[in-house]
């Protein structure tokens, strides 16, 4: 046992530092998971037939005495950090708690249209169900997950987390719990608990370990029950500065010049989940000042930013991107952010705003930067309007970074290096690294993500090509030859050479350029 902690000395108890020492697995197995969770007691050691249990507060002493009676052996308490006790209990006992959830007869509880509403509410309020939902969210935030999937199948239920962009199966709760879990989520998200035939959406506000977290909940009916997906919007992780996004210094310098232009359209493109919103928020923070009026219209408003007016679209009452944007022009804005240009009407108004002296930020779903220009033309925007309003386009993807705890020097085969454009000469002086997998990264070899970027700055020749309706391929080729355009795979290549990621990861998120 370590020296007395200030709080421990007050009660005359030794202090057990859970940050430095791991509990003995044999000691932990002495206590049931639900008992440990309920009383926040964690067995940490067994010495000469005496069980040593860590408690977070002096209030748990009576539970320690009861545990001694239950086990028929002496139990001695030590004091430990309550948060670390909670974390260790959740890590160790989650599966136990789920597997020991009581069922009346061990069979699957059938939920159909005749199931009484009161029964659903009672099931959703069961202590075990409430505990499990709380643990799901706590573990997801701790693991840095962006989404939680609860997926029912014929005989079982899977819970998967999306961590660093890839889904990872975390547990399989009992099938009999599924209806109660979904009902609990509906109650938290203020949805209709009795409606099980139609898709529903809701929102949950949580505080986990002192952090404010918003959760968007989507529930859809499938043949084996309702499927729930929760998108976790952790406000603490969103607000990155431009320097933290992963842009190389030359790209960052050019991008800063683009967003400092007083009017025009700046487009950020990429698939869903490629970090477009984070780039836009970082850009808005960069150019915000007490003398500017910044307005955003989003679907949904993912993160609240102080000093910026944010509007949530509500199509059901007629507040669309186009209508909101039209109203913005009467709000004396300097800078406008439109969550996404989805149709011709929104594109036309955004271009009108840019041409009348506003800086407009928005997103499009295209594969590369040059494709954004042709996509606007495909939407019906007049080429001369697009040419005169667009000032820059950023295409981006998110790459998983090598785990800093287990990455080590690596060698790659010639085919993988050739695919990302690395020559034998470059390979000879490169700092290739690869994670071998450890506890910190869940065995994946990767931990955390960063962006890779393709920045196309619009010049007079590209404007002329736009008016002439030239192809995206021709615009991209000109950008590479004359505008310092580094492609996505070229940006990824630099990250491989620097040891930040692997060729396989670059190829996972980028199209091969020779295809």
N, C-alpha and C positions, 0 to 999 in steps of 0.2 A: 504493500500500500504506500502511496506517496504521502508527502508531508501534508500537514493540515492546511486546508483551504480556509480562507476567512469565514465563509459561511459554515464550513464543517466544524471549525474550532468553536463556534458559538454553541453548537449542540454537542460538542465532545465526540464527534464521529470522524473517522478517517475519511480522506477524500480519494476517490478512485477516478483517475483521469482517463476517460473513454476515448479521448482524442489520441492518446499515446498507447494505450493498452487495449488489446482485444479480449472480450469476454471468453471464458472457457466454454466450448461447445457442449461438453458433458454437463456442466452446471446449468446451462440454458435449457437443456432438454428436461430438466427436473420439473419445470413449470409449464402449465398449459398456456397457449397463446392468448386466449381470451382473458385469463386471469391477469397475465402480464400487462395486456393492453388496458384493461379496465383500471388497474391500480397503479400503472406506470412503475412496475417493479421489474428489474432486470438482474437475474442471477449472473454473476460475473466470475465466480471461483468456488472451488470446494477444497477446504483445508482441514484435514484430519477429521472427516465426518461432519464438518460444519459448513453449511451453505452460506456463501457471502452474496448478499443482494444489494444492488445499487438502487437508491431512491433519490428522487429529485427534491422532495420537501419532507419536512418532519411529519407532515400529515399522513404519510404512507407507513408510519411505524406500526400502526395497528394491523395493516394488511400483511406486514412482514411477520408479525406474531401469528396471524391466522395461517400463513403459508407454512410456518413451522409445525402447526397442529395438523394441517392437511398432509404434509409429507412425513410427519413423524420423525423429524430430525431437527437439531438446533439450526437456527438461521440467524446470522448476524448482519446488521445493516451497515452500509457505507454510503457516503453522499457522493453524487455525481451531477454533472450538468443535465438539467431536465430535458433540454432540447436533444442532447446526444442520446439520452435514455430513450426518448421517443423515436429517434431515428433508428437506433439499433433494434428496438422492438419491432418497428414496422418492417425493417429489412428481414429480420429473422422469422417473424411469426405470420407474415401476410398469408402465405400458402396454408399454414395451419388454421388460421381463422376462417379462411374460405372453405376449407374442406370439412370443418366441424360445424358449419351452419346447419341448424336443425331443420329436419323436414318431417312432416307428420308420418309419412309411410315410406319415405325413401324413393318415391316415384316422382316423375316430372309433373309439376303443377300445370294443368291445362288452363290456359287463359283464352277465352273466346268472347264473343259479343254478349254472352249472357252473364259473364262474370260481374258480380256486384261491385259497384264503385267503392263501397265501404271496405270490401275485402282488399281491393287494390291499395287503398290508402293505408290499411292496417299492415299489409305486406311491406309497403314502402317505408313505414315507420319503424320496422323491426330494428333493434339495436345493431344486429350483424350487418344489415343492408346499409344502414347509415354509416357504420364504421368502414365498410368496404368502399363506398363512394368517396368518403373522405380520404381514405388511403390511396385510391386511384389517382385523385387529384394531387395529393401530396407527393406521391412517388413520381408522377409525371413532371411536376415542377422541379423536383430534385434532380431528375435525369435529363432535364432540358428538352422534354418532348414538346413538339408543336401541335400534335393531335393525339386524341385517344379514340380508338375504334372498339366498339362492343358489337361483336358479330355473332348472331345466332345461326347455328346449323342444325341438322336433323337431330343429332344426339348430344351435341356439346355447344359450348359458347367460348369464343376466343376473345381475349382482350389484347389488342396490339397498340403499341406506341410508335408514332413517327418521330424518330430521333435522327438528327442530322440528315433529314430528307428521305430516310428509308424506314419502312415499317419493320418492327421487331416484336415478335410475340412475347408477351410478358407473363400471362397466366391463363388458366382455363377454369373459371368459376363454375360451380354446379349449374346444370341446365335449369334446375328448379328455381334458381335465383333470378333468372333472366328477367321475368316480368316485373319482379319487385325492383330490380335495379333501374329498369327503364322508367318505371312509375316514379321512383325517387328523383330521377333526373328531370322528369316532367314537372314535378312539384317545385324543384329548385328553379327551373327555368320558366315557371309560371305558364305552363302549357295546359292543354285540356287532357287531364289524366284518363278520361273515359274514351277519348277518340283514339282508336287503334287501327283505323283503316286508311287514314290520310297522312301524308307527310306533315311534320310540324317543325317550327324553328323557335328557339328561345335563347335567352341570354342569362348567364349566372355571374354574379360578382362574388369573388372570394378573397379572403386574406389568408395567405399561406406563408408561414414563417416570416411574418411581418411584411410580406410583399403583396401589393394589390394586383389581383389577377382577374381578367375578364375571360369568360368562357362562352363561346358561341356553340349552341347545341343544335344539331340537325338530326331528326328522327324520321326514318322512312320505313314503311311496312314491307317485309319480305315474306317469302312463303314459309319460313321457319320462325317468324316473329319479327319484332321491330328492331331495326339496326340503328344504333346511335353513334354519331361521330361528334366529338367535342374538339373545337379548335381553341387552343390556349393562347390568349393574347397577354403575355407577360410584359407589363408596361416598363419594367426595369431593363428589359433586353432590347427594346426597340430603338431607344433614342441614342443611336450611334452618331458620331461626327463623321464628316467625309473622310478624315484620315484613317478611321477605323474600319472602313468598308473593304479594304484590300486592294484599292487602286494603286498601280505603280505611279511613281512621282510624275512622270511625263503625262500620263493620262489625267491625273489629278489636277495638274496645272492647267491643261487645256479645258477640262470640265469646269473648273472654277471660272475661267474666262467666259465660257458659254453661259453659265447661269448668272453672270453679272451683266449680261446684255439687258438693256432696259425693257425691250419688248420683243415678242416672238414666241414660238412654241418650242419647248424642250420635251422630247418624247423619251420614255424609258420602256423598253420592250423586253419580252421574255415570257416563258410559260408561267402558269400558276405556281406560286411557291418559289420563285427565283429571286426574291428579295427586292422587287421593284418598289414596294411601299416604303421599305427602309431607306432606299436610296433617295426617294422623293422627300421623306421627312428630314433626312440629313441635309438635303439641298435647301429646304425651307429654313432650317435652323441656321444654316451658313449665311443666308442672305437676309434673315430677319433683322430689323432694327426698329427702334421706337418711332421712326419716321415713316414706316411702311404699313400698309393695310393688306394683310394676307387673308384670303378666304379659300376654304376647301369644300368640295362636295364629294362625298365618298359613299361607298356601299360595301361594308358598313364603315363607320368611323372606328378604326382599329385602336388608335392611341390618341388620347387627348393631349394636345400640345398647348402650353400656356402662351398667350399673346397672339394666337391664331384663331380666327372664326371658322368653326367646322360645322358642316351641315350634313345630315344623314339623308340619303334619298329614301323616299317612301312612295314607290310606284302605285300602291293601292289607293293613295289619295291624290295622285297626280303629280307628286314631287319627283320628277325624273331628273336625270343628269341635264337634259336639255332645258327643262323649265327652270331648274335651280340656277343653271349657268346664265340663263337669260336675265333672271332677277339679280344675279351678282353684278351685272354691268351697271345697275342702278345703285350699287352700294359703294361706289367710289373706291374700287380696289386698285392696288398696284400690282399684286401678284395673285394669280388664281391657280389652284390645283384641282383638276378634274380627275376623279379616281380612275376612270377608264373611258376611252372613246369607243363606244359600242356601235354607233349608227351614224348615218349621214347627217342627221339633224344636229347631234352633239358636235360632230366634227366641224360643221359649218359655223356654229356659234363660237366654238373655241378659236377658229381661224379669224372670225370677225373680231373677237376680243384681242387677239394678238395684233391684228392690223390697226386697231384703234388705240394702241399704245400700252398694252398690258403684257406682262410676262406670264405665260401659261405653261404649267407642267401637266403632263398626263401620261397614261400608259396605253400600250397596245399589245396584243398577243401576236407577235411575229417572231420568226426564228433568228433574224439578224437585223442589223441597223438599217441597211439599205431597203429591206423588205417593208419597213414602216412607211416609207414614202409611197411605194406602189400600193400598199394596203389602203391608204387614204384615197388614192385615185380610184381604187376598186369600189370604195364606199360611195363614189359619186362626187367627190370634191373636185372642183375645177383645177387642172394642173397649174395654172398661173397663180391661183390662190395658195395652193400648197407650197409652191416654189418660193413665194414671197413671204411666207409666215414661219416656216420651219427653220430654226437656227442650229439645232443639234439633235442627234439621236444616239441614245446609249442602249446597246443590247447587253444583257447580263445573264449569268447563271450562278448558282451557288455550288462551290466545290467543298468537299470534306477535306479538312486539314489532317496531316499526319499527327498522331497522338504525341504530345510532347513528352509523355512519361515512358513510352516504349519504342519510339522510333529509333532506327539504327541505320547505318550505311547499307545501301542496297545496290544490286545490279539488275538491269532490265534487259530483256532480249531485244534484238535489233528490230524486230517487227513492231513492238510496242513503241520504241523510240521513233521509228520512222513515221508511225501513224500520227504522232503529235509534232512532227517536223524537226526532231532533234538529229543533227548530223553526228557522224562518228567523232569529228573534231570537237564539237560542243560537248559530247558525252565524256570525252577524255578529261575535261576540266570541271565537270559538273559535280554538284554535291547531292547525289541521289540519296534519298532516305525513304524508309517504309516502316510503318508500325507493325510490330509482331503480334500485338493483341495483349491487353492486360485488364485488370479489374477496373481501372479508371475509364477505359473506353469500351467496356462491355465485350472485349475480345475482338473488336472490329479493326483495330489498328488506326482508327480515325477518331478525332475528338474536335468538335467545333467546325464551323464553316466560314468561308469568306467568299467574296464575289470575284468573278472574272468579268472583264468588261471589254466591249468593242465600241469605241466612241467615233462617230462620224460627224465631223463639223461641216456644215453646209457652206460651200463657196459658190461663186458665180457660175462655174462650169456645171456643178451639180444642179443648180437652179435651172440652167438651160436644158440639161438632160431630163429634168422633171417635166418641164413644159413640153419637151419632145416625146414624152411618155416612153423613155428608154427603160429597159428591164432593170430589175433589182440587181441582177448579176453584173450588168455593165456599170451601174453606179458603184457597186462594191469594188469592182476591179479598178475603176478610176481612183476610188478612195485609197486603196492599197498602194497604188503607184504614185499618187500625187498629194494625198492629204494625211500622210502618216497614220493611216488606219491600220491598227493591229487587230487581227481577227480574234474571236473568242478562243479558238484553239491555240492561236499564237500567244495570247495572254496566259492560257493554261500552261503552255510550254515553258514560259519563264518561271512559273511557280514550281514546275517539276525540276528545272535546273537549280532552283534555290533550295530544294529539299522540303518545300512546304506541302507537297502532295505527290501523287503517283500518276504515271501515264494512264493507268486503267481508270482512275477517277476522272481524269480530263476527258477520256473517250466516253465515259458513262454519261456525261452531261453535255457533250458537244458532238455535233455532226462531224464526221471525217470529211475533210475538205476535198479529198480526191474522189469522193462518191458523187 
